[in-house]
Amino acid sequence: MKVGIDSYCYHRLFGEVYTGQNQPEHRLSFEDFLTKINGLGIDGVSLESCFIPQFDDSYLQGVKAHLDASGMDRVYAWGHPDGLEGGSNERAFDEMVQHIEYARLIGADVMRVVGSSLMFRFEPHEPQLEKLTRMFTEATKIAERNGVKLAVENHIDYNSDEILQLVKGVNSPYFGVNFDSGNFLRVLDDPIQAMEKLAPYVYATHIKDLRPVKGVPVNEWYFFSCVPTGEGLIPNEKLAQLLSQHNYSGFLAVEVDFLHPDYTDREEDVVRQSIQALRTITAGL
């Protein structure tokens, strides 16, 4: 199984600095990022659309050429921060559909999509899921015509039963799951039980490891904050085994968001250590 990263690992360096985080000493451009990944010893990259500076055909074809030359598998990631806002944002739906073409232009056959976010997690879910099933069904038909599979992420919004409900509701081989190994814990769902349900439908991953932070309220999303793979509570080795048993053909993509205080401002170290840990895991599969 291959190993990669998601560009969101460097959100602070791209300029998205959370409240309570330090401003970076240096900024990272998207072009800098593309150069950086060639030195990380990875096989694939998930590119968050929010950090891509332009979307004209020639620019995206240049991105594709760079990734092709680097031998990188790729996922196009749309939806940060709030995706379709639980099905209430039709303008976001139009944007998502537009980005299917951008995914095709960079040569990605999987596009991560987001139905909602933590901002809507305490609103009634059933009406959201009904609207999202309609939206994703319509978008999936367009994605299929472009040779792109959509993969919905558990984005600190829905549990594994609800994600499975979406997948079965859309009912297409062009609609599956971007499995985030940390976000199910953040909605108090068990990651192993979630993977046992969803593994046949997983097209992409975000691999996190999380540890609770003393002094942070339990109902804050970053109560469980990011640490290097292998140092937290997430059984990523078992999750990889389950994916392997279901012939998962994508890559394991390290993703880092809010860093645990033990790793403040050390996203570069956390990424490198996590890549190494995933290399060890995949070697044992």
N, C-alpha and C positions, 0 to 999 in steps of 0.2 A: 504494500500500500504506500502511496506517495505522501509526501509531507510538504506543506506550504504555509502561507500566512495570509491574513486579511489586512488590507491597508489601514483598517481602523486601529490597529495596534499603535500607530503613530499619530493618533488624532491630536494629541497635545502639540506635537511638532508641526502638524499641518495648520495649527491655529485654533482648533476647537479645545479650549481650556475650560474644564469644569470649575464651578465654584469650589474653592478650597484647594485647587491645584495651583502650582507655580507656573508662571510664564516660562516658556522654554528659553534656554540660552541661545539657541539657534533655531531657525525655521527650516522646514523641509518643503521643497516644492514637489509637485507631482513628478517632474522630470528627475529630480534628485532621488525620489523613491524608486523609480524604474531602474535607475543605475544601482541603487543600494541592494535591490533584491538579487542582483547577479552575484553578490558576494556573501549571501546568506546560506548557500548550500541547500536550496529548496527546489522543489519540482513544480510548484504551482503557486498561483497568486489569485486572491479574490480582491477585485478592485471596487472600492466603494465609490459610487458615482458622485457623491457629495464632494469628493476631493479631486475630481477630474475637471480641469480648468476650462475646457471647451469641447464642443460636441460636433464640430463640422466634420464632414467625411474625411478630409485629408488628414486631420489631426488623429482621428480614431484609427485610420488605416496605418498611420505611423506608429501608434501604440501597438497595433497588431503585429507590425513588422518587427518591432523590438522584442515582443514576447515570443514570436516565432523564432527569431534568431537566438534567443536565450533558451529555447526549448521548454518554455513554461506552459503547463496546463493553466487554465484560467476560468474564473467565474466572474460574472458581472453582477455587482451587488447594488440593487436599488432599494430605497425606502427609508434611509435615515433622515430625520429622527422618528417620525410618527407614521410613515407609510400611508395607508388608506384611512387612517384615523377611525378604525372600527367600521369602515364602510360608509362613513358620513361625508367623505371628501371626493366629489366627482372630478374636481380639477386634478387631484392627485392620481386618480385613475387614468385620466388622459395622459398625464406625464409618464406614468408607469408603462402604458402602451407605447408611447414614443420611445422609451428607453429600450424596448425590445429590439428595435432597429440598431441602437447603439451597441447592444450586446453582440448582435450579429456582426457588426463592423469590426469589433476587436477580435472576432473569432471565438467567442464564448458560446458553448452550447448549453450552458446552465446560467440562469439569471435568478439570484436571490431576490425575493420580494417580501414585503412586510405588510401585514394586514392592520397592525395597530402598534401600540407601545405601552409602556408603563403609565403614560398619562391617562389612558382610558381603561386601565385594568379593573377599576372599581365600579365601572358602569355596567349595566346588564349585558351579559355576553350573548345570549341567544339572538336578540335582534341584530347584533353585530355580525354573528356568524352567518345569518341568513343573507344579509347584504353582501358580505364578503364572498360567499359561495357564488352569488350571481356575478359579481365583478370578476372573480378569478376564472369562472367558467368562460366568460366572454373573452378575457385576456388570453386564456390558454389557447383558444382557437387561433388567435393572431400569432401567438408564439409558435404554435405548431407549423404554421405556414412559413415561418422564418427559420425553422429547424432549431428552435431554442426551447429548452424545458424550464418552466418556472418552478422555483423551490421556495416555499413559504417558511419563514423562520419563526420559531417561538421567541418572541421579542419582549420578554417580561410582560406578556399579555395573556396568553392562553396556555392551558395545561395540555398534556399529551392527548387526552381524550378529545379535547376540542380541536387540536391540530388534526387528529385522525378524522374527526367529523368533516373538517374542511376538505381533506384529501379525498375522502369517499364521496363527498357531495359534488366535487368537481368531476371525479371519476374519469381521469384521462392519464395516459402514460406520459403526457407532457406537463403534468402537475404533480409535484412531490414536496419534499421537505429539505430545508437547510437546517440540520440538527445542531442547535447550540447546546453544548454539553453543560454549560453553567447556568443558562437562563431557566431551565426547568427547576433547578434547586431554588432559584429566586422566587418562583411562584409556589414553592413547597411541594413540588412534584418530584418523584424519585427518578433520577436520570436513567438507571438501569431498566426500570419498568417502562419508562418512556421509550427507550431504544428497542425493547422487546416488541412494543406495539408498532413502532414507526420504521424500523430498519429496512423493510422491503421497499419503502418509499423514499429513502434518503438519497438525494442527488448531490448534496454539498454539506459541509460541516463548518462550524466554528468551535474550536477546541479551547475551552477555558479551564482553569483550575481556580478554585475560590476558597477563601478562608474568612471566617467572621472577624469583624473589627470591634474590639472593646470600645465602648463609649458611643457607638453609633446606634440609633434606634433600630429595632428589629424590622420595623416596617419601612425603613429606607432601603431603596434598591441596592445601594452599595454597602449594606450591612455585610453581604458576602462580596468581598473585593478580590481583585485578581492577584495571584501569585504564580510563579513558574509552574508549568505542568509537573506534577509529581509531588508538589509541596502542599497541596490543599485537600479538600474533601471529595473532589470529583473522581470517580473510578474510571479514568479515561482509558486505561489498558483494557478493562472489561468491555467498555463501549466499542473500542476498536476491534476486539474479538468478535463481538456481535455483528458489527458491520462486515467483517471479513467472512463470517459464516453466511451472510446474505449477498456475497459477491459484490460488495460496494466497489465501484470503479472510479470514484472521485479521489480527492486528496484530503488529508487531515489538515485543516487550516487553523493555525494558531490565531486566536483573537484576544486582545487585551483591551479592557475599558478602564474602569476605575481601579487604580493600583492600590494594593494593601499598603498601609503606612510603612511596613518593613521595606517596601520597594519604591518609595516616593521618588519620582523623576527618573526611574531606572527602567523605562520601557525597553530600551535597547538590550539591557542585560536579560530582562525577563523573556524577550522574544528569542534571543539566542539560546538561553537555557532550555526553553520550551521546545524549540526545534530539536535540540539534542535529545531531550527526553522522548519526543515522538519518534525520532530515529531508532532509539532503543526499543520502544514498543513495537514499531513496525517490523523490526528485524526478528522479533520473536513470534510473529504471526504465522 
